[in-house]
Amino acid sequence: MEIQDRTFNFSTRIVRLHQHLTKSDPTSKILASQILRSGTSIGANLEEAHAAQSKADFLSKCNIALKEARETHYWLRLLTACELLNSERLGPITQEANEIVAILTTIVKNGRSKNGECRM
């Protein structure tokens, strides 16, 4: 599965998580807004990277996507640590966020190397 497809599917899970969290307590609602912004931004930035005008533009968009993926991973860990949702429920999506971070880290590192190709 391509990273764009993977991040799109991840975004749909984030939207559903947001919908669930907004039915909860005020703290969950605030965190839901944070995770919705960062979690859906990953795929949007990769879509922009796909149409990049240069290698530098591509890397910039991928780096932004990586930062958003790291932020999303943070919010998911926080939800678990604060017991706003149980770890069994958040475990799979947190693992997915971690995997997306790893993939994007590899893309950015390879893109920055002298002979690295910029591909997703």
N, C-alpha and C positions, 0 to 999 in steps of 0.2 A: 504494500500500500504506500502510495506517495505521501510525503510529508503534508502536502496541501490537503489531501483527503483525510489524513489522520487528524490534522488540526481542526478541520471542519467538523468532524465527528466529535472531537473533544469539545468544541464550542457548543454543540447541541446539548451535550451532557452538562456543561456549565450553565446554559440557559435553564435547563430543567432543575438543576441544583438551586439556582437563583429563585425560581418560582417556588420551590419548597421552602427555602429559607425565609422568604418574605412573608410567609404565613406564621412565622415564629415570633420570638421576642425581639425587642428593639435592637439589641446588640447583633443578633443574627441578620436583621434587615440591613444594618450598616455594612457588615462584612459581606453580605450578599451583593451589595452595590459594587464594592471593591473587586470582588472576584469576577463579577460579570464584566466589568470594564477590562481587566487584565486578561481574563480567560478567552474572551472573544477577540481581543486585539491581536493575539498570536497569529491566527489564520489570516486576518485582514492584512497584517504586515507581510506575510508570506505571499499573499496574492499580489501585493504591490511589488515585492521582490521579483516575482515571476515576470513582470513587465519592466524590469529595471533598464535604465538607459545606459548604464555602465557597470563595470565590476564594483567600483566604489559605491554606487547607488545600491546595487544588489547586497553588498556586505552591510551597508548601513541599515537597510530594511531587515535583513536577517538578524543583525545585532539587536535591533529594537524588539523583534519577535522573541529573541532569546531573553532579553530583560523582562518582557511581559510574562514569559513562561516561568521564569524564576519567581517573579512576584506572585503568580497564580499558585505555584507550589507552596510558597510561604503562607498564603491565605488558607489553603487547604490544611496545612499542618497546624495552623492556629485554630481552625475550627475543631480539629481533632483534640488538640491539647486542652482547649477550653471546654471540651465535652459538649459542644453545641450540637454535634452529630457524632455518632459512634464511629470508631475506627473501622469497623467491619463495613460500614456503609461508604465511608470516604476512602478506604484503602485502595480500591481499584482505580479511582480517578486520580488519587495522589500519585500512585505508581505511574499512571499514564503521563501525568505532568512531568514527573521525574525523567521518563523516557524521552519526552519531547525536548526537555532541557538538554539531555545527552546528545540527541540528534542535532539540534541546533548548534550546540557547542562544537561539534565535529564540523558542521558546515562552515561556521565562522572561522574556526582554526585553519581548516583546509583552504578557505578562500583567502586568508591572510598570508599563507605561505607563498614563496616566490613562484612556484610552478603549480600551485593549487588551482584546480578548476572550480568555477562557480556553478555548481549544479545542485539541484534539490532532488 
